[in-house]
Amino acid sequence: RTSNDEYTFKAIANGAVELYYDNSKKFETTANGVLTTGNIQLDSDSGKLTVGDSGDFELYHNGTATYLDNLTGHLIIRNNVGNDENTNIYIKAKQDEDGIVINDDAGVELYYDNSKKFETYGTGAYVYGHLYTDDNNQHRFGNDGDLQIYHDGSDSYITSGTGNFVIQHTNNSGDLIMKANDFYLRSNTNENYFRGQVNGAVELYYDNVKR
């Protein structure tokens, strides 16, 4: 003790060793290792917190950025290990701005400037906004990518590599049904090329005039 009432160090028989700051316990040994109360600070930018027999996992700050380095094996981030508590994992660009949200027993969400743009769900994924693809890169559908949608820098293509090519109204569940809506092919100025009427005629146009 530094005085009659203020501990600096305590060694307990058959038990812990304790270190104090201003009579407040800050560090102690336990049966399984050590326990700290408060912050652990590495003053040097070259200092690292290392974990593992060979220090394979490192946590450090180099004066500019902060790093989590895994030098061997997989890097696994888990939540609610051994107990499902219905809480999520959040990765934020700043205090109140979501970047990635991993929901417990639900979807993964991706954000742009705190606005959700992509989300997985039970049968696929949602895109909130536009889905961009560079020239000559294709959106492919089917096990072998038989249906392709792409732009080659000059022209746009929808190609089918197998079977029939069918354009048909469907409901939200994907079941083929007949809806009371017509089918149009139009120019970018809304001139009609073709109109197929439900339970009615097929019409062809010239310069937006039905022929």
N, C-alpha and C positions, 0 to 999 in steps of 0.2 A: 504493500500500500504506500501511496505518497503521503497519506495522512490517516488518522484513525478511522475515517469513514469513507475513503475513496480507494477503490481497487484499481490497480494497473494490470495485475497478472494474478491468476488463480490456478493452482494445480490441485485437482480433486482426487483423492485416493480412489483407485480402481475406477476412475471416471475421466472426465474431460479436462482439457487445458483451455483456459479462457483468457482472452486479451480484451482490455477495456480502453475506452477513450472518455475522459472526463466522467469516470465511474459508470459509463454506459457500455455494456458488453457488445463487442463488434465482431469477435471471431472466437470459435470454439471447435475443438475436435469432438467427433462423435464415433460411435461404434462402427459406422459405415464410411466415415471420411471426415469432412469438415463442414461447418455451417457458418455463414456470415450474416450479419445484420447490417443492412445499408448497402452502399455502392462498392463495387470493385473497380478501381481506376488504374489503367496502365498509362503513366504519364508520357512515355516515349512513343512517337509515331511508329517506331520500329518494333515495339513490343507486341507480342501475340499471345492470345489465349489459345492453347493447344489442347486437344483431347485425343485419347487413343494411345496405345502402347508406343507407337512411333510418331505421335503428334500428327496423325493423318488429317484431322479436322482443325482448321485454324479460323479464328475470329480476330480481326485486327482493323486498324485505321492507319492509312499511310500518309496522313496529312491532307489528303485531297478527297479520298473516297473510303467507304467502309466495305470490307470483304468478308464473305463466308466462303472459305475454300475447303473443298473436300478432295483429298489427294488420292483416295483409293475407294473402290466400291461404289455403291449407289448413294445418292443424297436423298433422304426421305424426310418429308415434313408431314407430321401427323397431328391430328387433333382428337380429343376425346378418346385417347387410347384406353381400351378395355371398358369404356362406359359411354354409351350413347346419350349425350346431353342436349342434342338438338342445337348445337352452336356451330358457327361457320369459321372459315379461314378467310381473312381479308388481307390483300396486298394493296397498299395505298401509295399514290405518288406524293401526296402531302396529307396533312392531318385529316381533312374531311373530303378527300377525293379518292373514290374507289378506282382501282385499276383492274384487279382480278378478285372475284368473290367465288369461293368454293363452298357451296351450300351442303349442309349435312343431309344425306339421303335425298339430294335433289340436284339441280343443274349447276354448271360452271358458267359464270358470267364474265364477259370482257367489256371494258368501258373505254370511251374516248372523252377526255375532259369531264369525267364524272357522269357521262351519259352512256347508258347501256347500249351496245351495238351488236352483241352476239351472246346467245344463251343456248346451252344444251338442255334437252328435255327427254322425256321417256321414250319417244319414238324418233328422235332426230335432233334438229337444231333450228333456232330462229335467228334471222338476221334483221336487225332494226336499222333500216336505211339502205343504201346502195351496196351492191356487191360488185367490186371492180376487178377486171382481169386485163392484163396487158395484151397488146397485139400478139396474135398467133398462139396465145395460151388458151386452152379450151376448158369449158365446163363439160365434164363427162358424166354420163348416167348409165347404169347397168353394170353387171358384173365385169364385163369386158370393155366398158366405156363405149358401147355401141352408138349411143346418142351423143352428139357433140354440138355445142353452141360456142361460136367464137367469131372474132373479127381479125382479119389478116393485115390490118393497116389501111386497106382500101375498101373491102367489101365485108359483109356480115353473112354468116352461114349457120344453118341448122341442118345437120346431116345425120342420117340414120344408117347404121352399118348392117343391120339385119332385120328381118321381118317386115311387116307393114308399117307405114308411117301414118299415124292417126292423130288428128286434132279434134278433140271432143270435149264438150262441157262435162264437168264432174262436180259432185258435191264435196264438202269439206273432208269427208271421210275417205274420199277416193273412189267411191262406188260410181260406176257409170250410170248416169240417169239422163233423161231428156228434160231440159229446162226451157222455159218460155222466153228464150233470148235468141237473137239472130247472130250469125257469124259474119264478120266483115274483114276484108283486106283493104287497107287505106294507105295513101301516101302520107308524107310528113306534113302536108297541108290539108289533111282530112278529106282529100278527094277519094271517092270510092273506086276500087278496082273490081271488087267482088262482094256479093252479099248472098248468104245462104239463109233462108227463112225457115224457122221451125214450123213443121207441118205445112210448108208452102213452097214457093218458087225459089230457083237459083237465078240470080241476076248478074249480068256482066256489064261493065261500064266503059265508056270512052270519054275521056276528059270530063269525068264526073257526071256524064249523061248516060242513063240506062239504055242499053241497046238490045 
